[in-house]
Amino acid sequence: MTPAAPRLFTRLRAMSFPARAGILVLVMALGYAVVGSVGSRVGPPGAWGAATASAGVCLLGAMLALAISHSLRGPQAARGKGDRHLLCEAPEGPFRQKVPIPSSAQAALVAMFLAILCRMGIPLAFAAWAHLSGGPLAKAGVLYYVLVFYLIALGAEVVLALPTAEAPASAESRNRDSQ
C-alpha cells in the first residue's frame, strides 16, 4: 500500500453512514455510466434497461449490507455490553433478565451473516427471476450485468464497511514500553 492509502482508509472509517452511503451511490453511478454505455454499444437492444435494473438491485443489496454492518459495529464493543449476564440480585422474580445481551463478537458475526445475505441474496434472487422469466431482461443479458455490478458493489461496500486494523507497534516502541 502506498503511504496515502492508510490515511484514506482512516478517513473512510471516520465518516458517518450517510457519507459512506453517498460514496457507494457515487461508485455505482460511475460504474453504471461506464458499463451501461459499453453494453449499449456492443450488447443487444434493451441493454440500458438490463444495466439499470442490475445496477439498482446490486445497489440495494450493497446499501442494506452497509446499513447492517454500520448499525452493529462501533461503540457497542467499547461499552462492554454482553460481557456478563445481567441478572438482578434476586434469583427469581418478574424483573429478572433471562437472556444475556449478545456480546460484541456475536453481534459482529450476526451482522456479517445478515450483510452477506443482503449483499448476495438480493442480486442473486433478481438474476434468477429475470433469467428464468425469459423476458426482455433475459434477452438483454441481465446475468452479465448483475455479475459486473455485483463485483463493483462488493468492492465498494467492503472497503466502506470494514474497519481498518490499527498499525502494529514497531519493535523499538514495544521494547521501550516494556522497560
Residue pairs with C-beta under 8 A, 6 or more apart in sequence:
6 164
6 167
9 159
9 164
10 164
12 20
12 23
12 159
12 160
13 163
13 164
15 23
17 66
17 67
17 70
20 66
20 70
20 160
20 161
21 63
21 66
21 67
23 156
23 160
24 59
24 62
24 63
24 66
24 153
24 156
24 157
24 160
25 59
25 63
27 152
27 156
28 55
28 58
28 59
28 62
28 149
28 152
28 153
28 156
31 55
31 148
31 149
31 152
32 51
32 52
32 55
32 149
35 51
35 55
35 145
35 148
35 149
35 152
36 47
36 48
36 51
36 52
36 55
39 47
39 48
39 50
39 51
39 141
39 145
40 47
40 48
40 51
43 50
43 140
43 141
44 139
44 140
44 141
45 140
46 136
46 137
46 139
46 140
47 140
47 141
47 145
49 136
49 137
49 140
50 137
50 140
50 141
50 142
50 145
51 145
51 149
53 126
53 130
53 137
53 142
53 145
54 123
54 126
54 127
54 142
54 145
54 146
54 148
54 149
55 145
55 149
57 122
57 123
57 126
57 146
57 149
58 123
58 146
58 149
58 150
58 152
58 153
59 149
59 153
60 122
61 118
61 119
61 120
61 121
61 122
61 123
61 153
62 119
62 153
62 154
62 156
62 157
64 115
64 118
64 119
64 122
65 114
65 115
65 116
65 118
65 119
65 157
65 161
66 115
66 157
66 160
66 161
68 111
68 114
68 115
68 118
69 111
69 112
69 115
69 161
69 162
70 161
71 111
72 107
72 108
72 110
72 111
73 108
73 111
73 163
76 104
76 107
77 104
81 101
81 103
81 104
82 100
82 101
82 102
82 103
82 104
82 106
82 107
83 103
84 100
85 97
85 100
86 97
86 100
86 101
87 96
87 97
88 95
88 96
88 97
90 96
102 110
115 161
119 153
119 154
119 157
120 150
123 146
123 149
123 150
123 153
126 146
127 142
127 143
127 146
130 137
130 138
130 142
130 143
130 146
131 138
131 142
131 143
132 138
169 177
